[in-house]
Amino acid sequence: HVIKHARARLEDVLELLPGPDFPGGGQIISPAEEIRQAYETGRGSLVVRCKWEVEQLARGQWRVAVTELPHGVSVKQISEEIEALANPKPGLGRKEVTQEQKRMKQFILDQIDQGGVRDESDRKSKLRLVIEPRSSRQNPQQLMAALMVHTSLETRYAINLTWLGLDGLPETKGILEILREWGEFRVATVRRRTQFRLERVEERLHIVLGRLLAFVKIDEIIKLIRGSEDQAEAKSNLQKKYKFTERQAQDIVDLRLGQLTRLDGVKLNDERKALESQRKELKAILGDEKELKRLVVAELQEDAKKYGDERRTLIKTAERAQVERNVVEEPITVILSQKGWIRARTGHAFDLSSLSFKDGDALLQTLECKTTDPVIVLSASGKSFTIDAAAIPAGRGDGAPVNTLVNSSSDDIVWMRSGDLSQPLLMNSSAGLGFVCKLGDLLTKTRQGKDFMKVEEGARAQPPALVAHDKVAALSSDARLLVFPLEEVPVRPNGGVGVQLIALPEKATLASVATTDGKSLAVSGFKRVRKSAVLNQKQIAEHMGKRAQRGKVCDAGFRPDRLGD
């Protein structure tokens, strides 16, 4: 289609190619807009899930048979994932499994029996994974939803359309540009092939015409050759007397007499006609670009008819699998320690003076939310994770390390937040880089989290600032303050590196950021004891500038190291 229509649009391509078609089938449940965006930009990810069916058995029993898996997922992988959930093992350096692992084990065993997952794949059924429920009274939809949430029966498949283009360089391109370039490449290939065939046809025709002329004057030519001293002289005499080219003369000298019978003469004449016809066709193709493209399209259609098959992957938009948990909505206060221990206490306005921590640990942050809220945490490496508030250990103990609830490993947790997912944030790192996003952009659906802010080696992600005003205040570790318009900072909902907020000399870092209306700005720091002050409009104006400038020393009567309340 793209070869025939130079002005083809992405919408035209999507009608013919609505989405990827994986060899193992499965179902793409991502909305059409996500597929379109991935094809348009060359990057994205699509949600792919398995295909399954319920098989009714005797006496009201039933079982589930999975017949297709997402691309790149094997039956062995699914079996191992379910086994790991049903029989969890302690993590590295631990003696016991976590409370979360225990809860998950009980949850899985409530769904399926031990040994209730079997691989029945054979020659007849190339893929067949049988799952037997714990009870026939269970809902098959809920059973599969639970397994799809916690295993690779439903997963995201990354699309990265990076390829070597016509310039020979790797580049990420949209599907339309890729098809257009491939079409140009194919047309050029067929043109070279046709040119090659034309050259071979003309070479052969040249030889055939020489043989036909020799056939007519065979007696004279034999006499001339016999009268020559050697082959070189014979070739030279043939070229002089009969105007043969060097190639034709060589062919005649090398020719066997048995090939000059009357029947061979007829065959040569037929071959001449066929070669002249081929030459005419090949020249017509090379002389007309439209004719060349018609040939390319015809060949592709023939290949599709010969090697193509029906689409295997179903494209049908659906919601991602979810497991509903009955959680009582009540207010809680989440407490995060400096060493990454997290716990919850019932109610708000909690008395912090009653808190105790392990030796060498202290309070980092508290957060008031509800048990039904997601709690987003940010690590020093720039990864974001999401924890269900109801899953945070409650009671009067020290809680649990964050890395037992999500896979944050030994990464420090620097910040947590819940509430309005549309709340704008100013992300920042100690290297002075930052960008704007929304709280909801940091949400994740897996324990692995996601790399949201790319942090340079030796730097750390820092607590984001809530965007409430139209100006950004950035404070460096050497007490220089810069205020500039918020519009100079890019919005990056998918995260990234960010741009320089304030210029930093060697060994200096970004101490704090905040937003201000330009009329007042709270600063705090140390001078024997911790002090705070509020800069007025005139004082703030002295520090106004443009993003990435050095800023001026902030004279507040003490050395400030933090902005905001």
NUFI-249987 format. One line per field, with one value per residue (C-alpha): x negated, y, z; residue in one letter; residue number from 1. Coordinates in steps of 0.25 Angstrom, whole numbers. Each point is the difference from the previous one (the first is absolute). Example, Ala and Ser with C-alpha at 12.3 -4.5 7.8 and 13.67 -1.06 7.14 Angstrom:
2
X	[-49; -6] .
Y	[-18; 14] .
Z	[31; -2] .
res	[a; s] .
n	[1; 2] .
This chain:
565
X	[0; -11; -8; 12; 5; -12; 9; 6; 4; -2; 15; -1; -11; 8; 12; -9; -9; 8; -11; -11; 3; -8; -4; 6; 13; 6; 8; -4; 9; -6; 9; -1; -6; -12; -3; 1; -10; -10; 1; -1; -12; -7; 0; 11; 5; 13; 7; 1; 7; 2; 12; 8; 13; 8; 1; 13; -2; 9; 8; -1; -15; -8; -14; -7; -9; -10; -2; -8; -10; -6; -12; -13; 7; -1; 9; -13; -1; 15; -1; -12; 6; 12; -9; -8; 13; 6; -14; -7; -15; -7; -7; -15; -6; 13; 4; 15; 10; 7; 14; 4; -6; 9; 12; -2; -3; 14; 7; -6; 4; 14; 1; -7; -4; -15; -3; 12; -9; -4; -7; 8; -6; -2; -1; 15; 1; -12; 2; 10; -2; 11; 4; 9; 8; 0; 15; 10; 8; -11; 2; -9; -1; -5; -9; -7; 0; -8; -10; -1; -3; -11; -7; -4; 14; 2; -12; -5; -8; -10; 0; -13; 0; -15; -6; -11; 6; -4; -11; -6; 1; 9; 12; 14; 10; 15; 7; 4; -14; -6; 10; -3; -15; 1; 9; -11; -11; 9; 2; -15; -3; 10; -6; -14; 5; 7; -12; -9; 10; 0; -15; 0; 11; -8; -13; 7; 7; -13; -6; 12; 0; -15; 4; 11; -9; -11; 11; 3; -14; -5; -8; -8; -3; -5; -9; -5; -3; -7; -9; -4; -13; 7; 12; -4; -2; 13; 7; -6; 3; 15; 1; -6; 7; 14; 0; 2; -3; -11; 10; 7; -13; -5; 14; -1; -14; 4; 12; 2; 4; 11; 7; 2; 10; 13; 8; -10; 2; 15; -2; -9; 10; 11; -9; -3; 15; 2; -12; 4; 14; -6; -9; 12; 7; -11; -3; 15; -1; -13; 6; 13; -1; 15; -2; -12; 9; 11; -10; -5; 15; 3; -11; 3; 15; -5; -9; 11; 9; -11; -5; 10; 10; 12; -2; -3; 0; 14; 1; 11; 0; 2; -3; -12; 2; 3; 2; 10; -4; 11; -7; 7; -2; -6; -10; -15; -13; -12; -13; -13; -14; -13; -5; 12; 10; 14; 13; 14; 8; 15; 5; -6; -6; -9; -9; -14; -7; 5; -7; -12; -11; -11; -14; -6; 14; 9; 12; -1; 15; 14; 12; 15; 9; 10; -1; 6; -11; -12; -13; -11; -14; -13; -14; -13; -3; 13; 8; 15; 8; 15; 4; 15; 2; 7; -12; -9; -2; 8; -1; -10; -13; -11; 8; -8; -10; 5; -8; 9; 12; -6; -13; -8; -12; -10; 5; 2; 15; 0; 15; 14; 13; 15; 13; 3; -7; 2; -9; -12; -14; -13; -10; -14; -14; -12; -7; 9; 9; 15; 13; 15; 10; 12; 1; 8; -12; -8; 11; -5; 8; -11; -10; -11; 3; -5; -12; 7; -11; -14; -10; -15; -10; -4; 13; 13; 15; 6; 14; 8; 6; 15; 3; 10; -6; -6; -14; -11; -10; -13; -10; -14; -8; -9; 12; 2; 15; 6; 15; 5; 13; 6; 3; -15; 1; 5; 12; -5; 12; -9; -12; -14; -13; 6; -7; -10; 8; -12; -14; -9; -15; -8; 3; 13; 13; 15; 4; 15; 11; 14; 10; 4; 9; -11; 5; -5; -9; -3; -15; -7; -14; -9; -8; -3; 15; 10; 6; 10; 4; 10; -6; 9; 3; -12; -10; 5; -1; -15; -1; 9; -7; 1; -1; -14; -6; -10; 9; -4; -4; 13; -2; 10; -8; -5; -4; 13; 0; 15; 12; 15; 7] .
Y	[0; 10; -4; 3; 13; 9; 9; -12; 4; -7; -2; -7; -10; -3; -4; -11; -2; 2; -5; -10; -15; -9; -14; -6; 8; 5; 13; 14; 8; 14; 11; 3; 14; -7; -8; 12; 8; -12; -1; 15; 2; -13; -2; -5; -12; -9; -9; -14; -11; -15; -7; -10; -8; -7; -15; -6; -13; -10; 3; 15; 0; 9; 4; 11; -3; 10; -1; 12; 8; 15; 1; -5; -7; -15; -11; -3; 15; 1; -13; 5; 13; -7; -10; 12; 7; -13; -4; 13; 0; 10; 11; 2; 1; -3; -12; 1; 4; 13; 3; 4; -13; -8; 8; -3; -15; -1; 8; -9; -13; 6; 0; -13; -13; -4; -7; 6; 5; -9; 1; -9; 5; -10; -2; 2; 11; 8; 9; -5; 4; -5; 7; -7; 8; -3; 0; -1; 11; 10; 10; -3; 15; 3; -12; 5; 14; -3; -8; 10; 11; -8; -8; 3; -5; 14; 9; 12; -1; 11; 5; 7; 2; 3; -4; 3; 9; 4; 8; -12; 6; -6; 9; -1; 3; -1; -12; 9; 5; -14; -5; 11; -2; -15; 3; 9; -11; -11; 8; 3; -15; -4; 11; -5; -15; 5; 7; -12; -9; 10; 0; -15; -1; 10; -8; -13; 7; 5; -14; -5; 10; -3; -15; 2; 8; -11; -10; 7; 1; -13; -5; 13; 1; -14; 2; 13; -6; -12; 10; 7; -3; 0; 4; 14; 2; -7; 10; 12; -5; -2; 14; 6; -7; -2; 11; -9; 6; -6; -8; -5; -4; -8; -7; -4; -5; -8; -6; -14; -4; -9; 13; 5; -10; 4; -3; 9; 11; 0; -1; 12; 8; -3; 4; 13; 3; -4; 9; 12; -1; -1; 12; 8; -4; 3; 14; 3; -3; 8; 12; 1; 3; -4; -13; -3; 2; -8; -12; 2; 0; -12; -8; 4; -5; -13; -2; 3; -10; -10; 1; 9; -6; 5; 10; -8; 12; 5; 15; 3; 11; -4; 5; -6; -11; 4; -7; 7; 0; 4; 11; 8; 15; 7; 11; -4; 7; -6; 1; -1; -1; 5; -14; -4; -7; 3; -2; 5; 5; 2; 14; 14; 11; -11; 4; -2; 2; -14; -7; -8; -5; -10; 4; 10; 2; 12; 6; 4; 3; -2; -1; 1; -8; -11; -15; -1; 10; -4; 6; 4; -1; 5; -6; 8; -7; 6; -12; 1; -10; -2; -6; -3; 8; -12; -9; 9; -7; 6; -1; 5; -7; 6; -4; -7; 5; 6; -11; -11; 7; 4; -4; 12; -8; 8; 13; 11; 6; 15; 4; -6; 7; -4; 8; 8; -8; 13; 8; 6; -3; 6; -12; 3; -6; 4; 3; 11; -6; 0; -1; 1; -11; -5; -9; -10; -1; -7; -11; -14; -13; -10; -2; 3; 14; 9; 8; 14; 10; -3; 4; 2; -8; 6; 8; -3; 2; 10; 2; 7; 13; 2; 10; 11; 12; 5; 2; -9; 2; -8; 0; -5; -6; 12; 9; 6; 2; 1; 3; -1; -3; -14; 0; -2; -14; -11; -9; -14; -10; -12; 5; 1; 8; 14; 14; 8; 8; 8; 0; -8; 1; -12; -7; 9; -7; 5; 1; 3; 4; 7; 8; 14; 11; 10; 7; -9; -12; -7; -4; -7; -4; 0; 10; -7; -4; -2; 13; 4; 12; 5; 8; 11; 4; 10; -11; -10; 10; 1; -15; 0; -6; -11; -14; -6; 13; 0; 8; 9; -2; 0; 9; -4; 3; -15; -10; -6; -15; -2; 7; 0; -2] .
Z	[0; 4; -13; -9; 8; 3; 9; 8; 15; 13; 0; -13; 5; 13; -9; -6; 12; 13; 9; 2; -4; 9; -4; 13; -1; 13; 1; 0; 9; -1; -6; -14; 4; 7; -12; -9; 9; 0; -15; -2; 9; -1; 15; 10; 7; -2; 9; -5; 8; -2; -7; 9; 0; 11; -2; 7; 7; 6; 13; -2; 0; -9; -4; -8; -12; -4; -15; -4; 8; -2; -9; 7; 12; 1; 7; 9; 4; 4; 8; 7; 3; 6; 8; 6; 5; 6; 6; 3; 4; 9; -7; -1; 14; 7; 8; -1; -11; 1; 5; -14; -5; 10; -4; -14; 2; 7; -11; -11; 8; 2; -15; -5; 6; 2; -13; -7; -11; -11; -14; -9; -13; -11; -15; -1; 10; -2; 12; 11; 15; 9; 13; 9; 11; 14; 0; -11; 6; -3; -11; -12; -4; 14; 0; -13; 4; 13; -8; -11; 10; 7; -12; -14; -5; -2; -3; -7; -13; -3; -15; -4; -15; -1; -13; -11; -10; -14; 6; 7; 14; 11; 3; 7; -10; -1; -8; -12; -2; 1; -10; -9; 1; -2; -12; -6; 3; -6; -13; -1; 2; -11; -9; 2; -2; -13; -5; 3; -8; -11; -1; 0; -11; -9; 2; -4; -12; -4; -1; -7; -11; -2; -1; -10; -9; 1; -3; -13; -5; 7; -12; -2; 15; 2; -12; 6; 14; -7; -7; 12; 8; 14; 7; 2; -15; -2; 9; -6; -15; 4; 6; -12; -11; 7; 10; 12; 13; 9; 8; -12; -7; 13; 1; -15; 2; 12; -6; -3; -15; 6; 4; -14; -5; -7; 13; 8; -10; 3; 15; -1; -8; 11; 11; -7; 0; 14; 4; -7; 6; 14; -3; -4; 13; 9; -7; 2; 15; 1; -8; 8; 15; 1; -7; 9; 12; -5; -2; 15; 5; -9; 6; 14; -2; -6; 12; 10; -7; 0; 14; 8; 10; 8; 11; 13; 10; 4; 2; 9; 11; 14; 14; 7; 9; 14; 13; 9; 15; 10; 8; 11; -3; 12; 2; 3; 2; -7; 6; -7; 6; -5; -2; -8; 11; -3; 9; 2; 12; 0; 0; -4; 8; 6; 12; -6; 14; 3; -11; 2; -10; -1; 5; -10; -7; 0; -6; -15; -4; 5; -10; 3; -9; -1; 0; -14; -6; -7; 6; -10; 5; -7; 1; 0; -14; -6; 0; 4; 7; 4; 14; 3; 13; 6; -2; 9; 13; 12; 15; 10; -6; -9; -12; -12; -10; -13; -8; 6; -6; -14; -7; 4; 5; 8; -7; 10; 0; 0; -1; 0; -4; -2; -3; -13; -12; -8; 10; -8; 5; -2; -1; 3; 3; 8; -13; -3; -10; 0; -8; 3; 0; 8; 12; -8; -10; 11; 2; -3; 0; 3; 12; -10; 0; -12; -3; 0; 2; -6; 10; -3; 7; 13; 1; 7; -3; 10; 6; -11; 3; -2; -11; 6; -7; -13; 4; 4; 11; 0; 12; -2; 11; 0; 4; -14; -3; -14; -4; -14; -7; 1; -15; -3; 6; -9; 3; -1; 4; -4; 8; -5; 4; 1; -3; 9; 10; 6; -5; 10; 2; 3; 13; 2; 0; -1; 14; -1; -10; 2; -8; 4; -5; 1; 12; 11; 2; 13; 2; 12; 4; 11; 8; 13; 0; -11; -4; -11; -7; -11; -12; -5; -14; -1; 6; -10; -12; 3; -4; -12; -13; -10; 2; 1; 5; 12; 9; 11; 15; 8; 12; 10; 13; 0; -10; -6; -5; -2; -7; 4; 13] .
res	[h; v; i; k; h; a; r; a; r; l; e; d; v; l; e; l; l; p; g; p; d; f; p; g; g; g; q; i; i; s; p; a; e; e; i; r; q; a; y; e; t; g; r; g; s; l; v; v; r; c; k; w; e; v; e; q; l; a; r; g; q; w; r; v; a; v; t; e; l; p; h; g; v; s; v; k; q; i; s; e; e; i; e; a; l; a; n; p; k; p; g; l; g; r; k; e; v; t; q; e; q; k; r; m; k; q; f; i; l; d; q; i; d; q; g; g; v; r; d; e; s; d; r; k; s; k; l; r; l; v; i; e; p; r; s; s; r; q; n; p; q; q; l; m; a; a; l; m; v; h; t; s; l; e; t; r; y; a; i; n; l; t; w; l; g; l; d; g; l; p; e; t; k; g; i; l; e; i; l; r; e; w; g; e; f; r; v; a; t; v; r; r; r; t; q; f; r; l; e; r; v; e; e; r; l; h; i; v; l; g; r; l; l; a; f; v; k; i; d; e; i; i; k; l; i; r; g; s; e; d; q; a; e; a; k; s; n; l; q; k; k; y; k; f; t; e; r; q; a; q; d; i; v; d; l; r; l; g; q; l; t; r; l; d; g; v; k; l; n; d; e; r; k; a; l; e; s; q; r; k; e; l; k; a; i; l; g; d; e; k; e; l; k; r; l; v; v; a; e; l; q; e; d; a; k; k; y; g; d; e; r; r; t; l; i; k; t; a; e; r; a; q; v; e; r; n; v; v; e; e; p; i; t; v; i; l; s; q; k; g; w; i; r; a; r; t; g; h; a; f; d; l; s; s; l; s; f; k; d; g; d; a; l; l; q; t; l; e; c; k; t; t; d; p; v; i; v; l; s; a; s; g; k; s; f; t; i; d; a; a; a; i; p; a; g; r; g; d; g; a; p; v; n; t; l; v; n; s; s; s; d; d; i; v; w; m; r; s; g; d; l; s; q; p; l; l; m; n; s; s; a; g; l; g; f; v; c; k; l; g; d; l; l; t; k; t; r; q; g; k; d; f; m; k; v; e; e; g; a; r; a; q; p; p; a; l; v; a; h; d; k; v; a; a; l; s; s; d; a; r; l; l; v; f; p; l; e; e; v; p; v; r; p; n; g; g; v; g; v; q; l; i; a; l; p; e; k; a; t; l; a; s; v; a; t; t; d; g; k; s; l; a; v; s; g; f; k; r; v; r; k; s; a; v; l; n; q; k; q; i; a; e; h; m; g; k; r; a; q; r; g; k; v; c; d; a; g; f; r; p; d; r; l; g; d] .
n	[1; 2; 3; 4; 5; 6; 7; 8; 9; 10; 11; 12; 13; 14; 15; 16; 17; 18; 19; 20; 21; 22; 23; 24; 25; 26; 27; 28; 29; 30; 31; 32; 33; 34; 35; 36; 37; 38; 39; 40; 41; 42; 43; 44; 45; 46; 47; 48; 49; 50; 51; 52; 53; 54; 55; 56; 57; 58; 59; 60; 61; 62; 63; 64; 65; 66; 67; 68; 69; 70; 71; 72; 73; 74; 75; 76; 77; 78; 79; 80; 81; 82; 83; 84; 85; 86; 87; 88; 89; 90; 91; 92; 93; 94; 95; 96; 97; 98; 99; 100; 101; 102; 103; 104; 105; 106; 107; 108; 109; 110; 111; 112; 113; 114; 115; 116; 117; 118; 119; 120; 121; 122; 123; 124; 125; 126; 127; 128; 129; 130; 131; 132; 133; 134; 135; 136; 137; 138; 139; 140; 141; 142; 143; 144; 145; 146; 147; 148; 149; 150; 151; 152; 153; 154; 155; 156; 157; 158; 159; 160; 161; 162; 163; 164; 165; 166; 167; 168; 169; 170; 171; 172; 173; 174; 175; 176; 177; 178; 179; 180; 181; 182; 183; 184; 185; 186; 187; 188; 189; 190; 191; 192; 193; 194; 195; 196; 197; 198; 199; 200; 201; 202; 203; 204; 205; 206; 207; 208; 209; 210; 211; 212; 213; 214; 215; 216; 217; 218; 219; 220; 221; 222; 223; 224; 225; 226; 227; 228; 229; 230; 231; 232; 233; 234; 235; 236; 237; 238; 239; 240; 241; 242; 243; 244; 245; 246; 247; 248; 249; 250; 251; 252; 253; 254; 255; 256; 257; 258; 259; 260; 261; 262; 263; 264; 265; 266; 267; 268; 269; 270; 271; 272; 273; 274; 275; 276; 277; 278; 279; 280; 281; 282; 283; 284; 285; 286; 287; 288; 289; 290; 291; 292; 293; 294; 295; 296; 297; 298; 299; 300; 301; 302; 303; 304; 305; 306; 307; 308; 309; 310; 311; 312; 313; 314; 315; 316; 317; 318; 319; 320; 321; 322; 323; 324; 325; 326; 327; 328; 329; 330; 331; 332; 333; 334; 335; 336; 337; 338; 339; 340; 341; 342; 343; 344; 345; 346; 347; 348; 349; 350; 351; 352; 353; 354; 355; 356; 357; 358; 359; 360; 361; 362; 363; 364; 365; 366; 367; 368; 369; 370; 371; 372; 373; 374; 375; 376; 377; 378; 379; 380; 381; 382; 383; 384; 385; 386; 387; 388; 389; 390; 391; 392; 393; 394; 395; 396; 397; 398; 399; 400; 401; 402; 403; 404; 405; 406; 407; 408; 409; 410; 411; 412; 413; 414; 415; 416; 417; 418; 419; 420; 421; 422; 423; 424; 425; 426; 427; 428; 429; 430; 431; 432; 433; 434; 435; 436; 437; 438; 439; 440; 441; 442; 443; 444; 445; 446; 447; 448; 449; 450; 451; 452; 453; 454; 455; 456; 457; 458; 459; 460; 461; 462; 463; 464; 465; 466; 467; 468; 469; 470; 471; 472; 473; 474; 475; 476; 477; 478; 479; 480; 481; 482; 483; 484; 485; 486; 487; 488; 489; 490; 491; 492; 493; 494; 495; 496; 497; 498; 499; 500; 501; 502; 503; 504; 505; 506; 507; 508; 509; 510; 511; 512; 513; 514; 515; 516; 517; 518; 519; 520; 521; 522; 523; 524; 525; 526; 527; 528; 529; 530; 531; 532; 533; 534; 535; 536; 537; 538; 539; 540; 541; 542; 543; 544; 545; 546; 547; 548; 549; 550; 551; 552; 553; 554; 555; 556; 557; 558; 559; 560; 561; 562; 563; 564; 565] .
